[in-house]
């Protein structure tokens, strides 16, 4: 089976990591910081998701991403939590733009998520990796990650690795 990588950023990378680690077809989630180019060349919290397109497709990943962070909300922390899809090739760019355009009709407010060229990645510190897996009962996880996973179970249970 082939694998593909896509970068996703929007909220806290602990949350984003937990969401994508729970999905069928996702092989690996690298938590850290991604930069793009030009005016988006600063690092922002994000993950790189490696997945098998035979088990989950890009549109599903993008849709789940949009519903599990504030993808329609401009706020004061957007530099740290850039709402973005980071593409690795021109085909991903085009597909991501088309999926965003198509999915925008499902949201009451306009999506602010940008499709940006992947430039660089810096991993989080080792003690922060797999944060939810190692700390599911911490207050942060209960307050922020549990509701996202509940949404996945409610709306996308067929896409989840239910354990």
ABEGO torsion letter per residue (X at the ends): XBBBBBBBBABBAAAAAAAAAABBGBABBBBEBBBBBEAAABBBBBBBBBBBAAABBAAAAAAAAAAABBAABBBAAAAABBBBBBBABAAAAAAAAAAAAAAAAABABBBABBBBBBABBBBBBAAABGAAAAAAABAAAAAAAAAAAAAAAAAAAAABBBX
